[in-house]
Amino acid sequence: MSVKCLLPFVTQLSTYSDLYDLIVPKDNLLRKINELIDFSFIYDELVNKFCSNNGRNAESPIRMFKYLLLKTIYDVSDVDVVERSHFDMSFKYFLEMTPEEDVINPSSLTKFRKLRLKDTDLLNLLIGKTVSIAIEKGIIRSKSIIVDATHSLSRSNPLSPIEVLKERAWQLRKMVYFTDENWKGRMPEKNEDNDLEQELSYCGKLEKEIESDEVLRSFPKVKVKLNLLKETIEDTQDHYTLSKDPDARTGHKTADSSFFRFKTHIAMTEERIITAAVVTSGIRVTVLNCRHCLRPVNRMELKQIQSLVTQPTQERRTLSWPVGRR
């Protein structure tokens, strides 16, 4: 179904809006973010993802993006971040809702993060915005950059799907044991193998077992972790391509050790603010000496140093050599 994009986000007026001044403190993190950042750049970036003259009206891309920020900050599922925005006034303030305004359906948020953000270079978009704010606020004063690289697992997530599943399952078990110690003997047998299908199967059994106890699943802390595991299972099943990633390569730290992953190259200021990032395949390459670097680098790294320095996010800064690599 096609959807029309709304006009740039405009906060509605309400006779109850003064409540925010009474309930949301001046030093509240979400209030500070709202006051510091103009999120209109999100609308400019995503407006082409929507149809302007066909379909029903869409939720504001800016508000949907803010929902995703809340998910990241508070580590909750689509269902729980939307539910919390029902009653948490700091959430409503951050989302620029009126106190009496109704919330979205969680499925709309799921669709937004899976479909509307597809093919969008969010990494450089957000880095660019961060650098811009840091320059405006006088935080960045140095003229040199530090370039480094680290290996990351396939896809943009620094953790593999199986690691995320194991982490979510552990968080859920921990919260269940905290709520009721008698559950220690009722849990399904954990998967000890590094096999994604077996981990998915185990997480599915864990989900069903806890869902079967109406009292246990009603505890808010258990419910939050359960919803997060359910969402992770669904996301993993949707993107079941761990060994099919066309861009990941087998890399080598030593002659006897290898890994299937990416290499992430970053540039940051002396104030430790990241100003650029480039992700490449983890291939083995020839080591060279670079006069601008603090230790030997390979051909791929030398190429990425040049790429990082010429990224659009560096345009507002006057850089001086050498570029250090720590």
N, C-alpha and C positions, 0 to 999 in steps of 0.2 A: 504494500500500500504506500503510495507516495504521500508526502506531507509538505505543507508549505511552511517556510521559515517565517517566524514573526519578525517584526521590525526590531532594530536594536533595543536591548532590554531597558525598560523604563519602570522604575519602582512605583507601584500603585500607592495612592494616598489612603490613609485610614485614620479614623478618629482614635484608634487604639495604638497607633505607632509610638506615642509617647511612653508606652510601657517599656520599650527597649532601653530608654535612658535610665529607667528605674531598675531593670532586671539584669541587663548585660553590662558588666563593669567596663570602665574605660581601658583597663589593662587586659581585658579578655583577648586571647590569641586571635579569635576569628574577627573580632572588631578591628584589631590592629591590621590584619591582612586586608580587610575591606577598605580601610582608610589609606593603606599604603599602595595598593595595586588597582590600576584601572583595567578591568577585565574585558574591555571592548575589543582587545586584540583577538580574543577567542572568537567573537562573532565574525570579525574580518577573515579569520582563517577558515572557518567552517561554513560560511554562508553558501559556498558552492556545493555543499553536500546535500542541500535541500532544494526542492522545487519551489519557485517563486509564484507560480500561478495555478497549481493543481494540488488536489488532496486537502486533507484537513489541516488545521493550524498545528504547528509543532510547538513543543515546549522550547523556551529560550535556550539556545546552545550555551550561553553563559551560565545559566542556572544549572544546566545538566553537567557542565564542566565543574562547577563548584561542588556538586554532589560527589563527583569523583575525587576531588580534593579532600572532602570530608571522609570518604572511604579510606583514603590513604593515611590521613592523619590519625584516624581512630581505629583503623584496621577492623572494619565491619563489612558485612555483606550488603548487597543492594537492598535486600528486604529490611535489614535493621537500620541502615542509614536513613531510609525513607520513613520508617516507623519513628525513629528518634526525632525527625524533623516535624513530627506531629506535635510534640510537646516541649522540645528543647528550644527555648527562646533564642539562645545564641546561634543555633542552627538556622532558625527562621530569619534572624537578623542577617547572617552571613549570606543566605540564599536570597536576600532582599524580598522576602515575603511579608505580607501584612500579617499581624498576629492571628487573625481569623481565617486566613487563606488556607484552602485545602492543599494537600500534597499530591504528588504524582503517583502513578502506579509503578511499583518496582520494576515491572517488565519493561517500561519505557526506558529506564536507566540502563538495564541490561542490554537492550537493543542499541542504545546510544553508544555505549562503550565498545560493543562488538562490531557495529556497522558504521556509525557516523565518524569514528576516529580512524577508520581503515585508510591506509596510505597517507596519513597525515604525519609530517615530521615533527612530532610533539617534542622530542628531545631537544633539537636545536631551537625550536620555538620558545620553549620554557627557559633554556639557557640564555638565549638572547634577551628575554624579558628580565631575567635575574641580573644580568650584567648591566643592562640599561638602568635599572633601579639603583644598583650599587654605585654606578657612576654619578647619577643624579644626587645621591645622598652623600657623596664624598667618601664612600667606604673604600673604593679602589683608588689607590694613589701610586702604586708601583708601575713601572714601565716594562718590566720583564715578566716572562711567563715561565712556568715550570712544566715540562712535558714528561708524562709517564705513561706506562701501559700496563694492563693487567689482563689475565685470562678470565673470561666469563663463559658460563655454560650457554648452550645453544638457545636462540631466541633472545629477546630483549630482557627477560627476567634473569637476574643474577643467580637464581636457583632453578634447578631442573624441575619439571612437573612432579617427579616422584619425591623430591626433597620438600616441595611445597605441601604435597599430600601428607607426608610423614609429619611435618611440622603442625599442620592443622589438626591431624588426628591426635597428636600428642597434647596439644592445647585443649582439645575437647576432653580427652581422658583425664587430664589433670583437673579440669574444672568439675568433672563428674565425681572424682574421688574426693575433692574438697567438699562437695555437697553431700555425698553419701559414701562412706568408706566401704560399705557392704558390696558396692559394685565391683570391687577388685576381682572377685571370683566369677563375675558374670560377663566380663568382656570377651569378645571373640579373640581367638589366637592371633597375635600380631604377625605381620608379614616381615620376615627377616631378610628376604631376598631383594636384590636391587632390580626388580622386575616391575614395570609400570602396570601391566595388566593385573598382576597379583595384588599390587598395592591398591588399585582401583577396586578390586573385589573385596579386599579387607575393609576399606573405607566404607563401601556400600553396606557391608554387614554391620559395621559399627554404627552407621547412621540408622539402620533399621532397628537395631537392638535398643538404642536410646529413644527412638521415636515411639517404640512400643510401650514405654513407661510414661503415661500422661502426666504424672506428678513431677517426675524428674525433668522432663522437657519443658515444663512450665516455669522453671527457675530462670530468671532473666539472663544470668551469666552463662548458664548451660545453653540456653536458647541461642544466644549470640554466637557462641563457638560452633554450635550445631549448624546454624544457617551458613556460617562461613565455610565449613567443611562441605556442605551440600553444594554451594556455589562453586567451590574449587573442583569438586568432582565433575560438575557440568561443564565448566570451562576446560578442564583437561580432556574430557571426552570430545568436546568440540574441536580441540586443537591437538588431536592425537598424532603428532608428527615428530616425536622426539628424535627418531633415527632417520627421518626423511627430510631434514632441513637441508635445502640445496646450497646454502651459503656457508654452513659450518664445515670445518675441516679438521682432520686429525693433526694435532700439533704435538711437539715434543719438547719437554723441559730438559731431558737427558736422553742418552741413547737407549735407555731401558724403560723410560716412562713416557706414556702418551696420553692424550685426552681428546675428546670430541667436543670442540667448543669454539667460541669466538675470541678475538682479542680486542679489548676496548682501549683506545688511545685517548688520553685526556690532556687538556692544557688548563692550567690554573694560575692565578696570580699569587704573589707572595702573601696576600691576605687569605689564601686558601679558598678562593671563590673560583669554581670551574667556569671557564669561558668558552670552551669548545670540546666536542667529543666526536670521535670517529670509530665505528665498529668495523673490524675486518675479520677475515677468516683466520683461524689459528694455524697457518701453515708454517713449515720450517723453512728458514731462509738464511742466506749467507750473512755472516757478521762483518761489519765494517767499522772503521774509525771515523767519527764525525767531530770536526773541530769545535762545534757548538755544544757538544754534549759532554757530560761528566764521565761517561763510560762507553765502551763499544756498543754500537747498535747494529741492527740488520737493515737490509735494503728496504724492507717493508716499513720499518720504524722510521727510517730517514724520510721516506715518502710521506708518511703520516705527519711527521713534524712539520714539513712544508705545508701540508693540507691544514693542520690545526692553526698555524700562524696566519693563514690566508682566509680562515673562516669569516663569514659576514659578522659574527659576534665580536670580532676583534677590530672592526672598522672604526669604532669610536675611540680607540686607544692608540697612543703612539708607543710602539714597541721598540725596545733596544736589545741588541744581542749582547752576550750569548743567551741562547735558550738552554736552561739547565735541565738535566734529567736526573731525578733523584731515585 
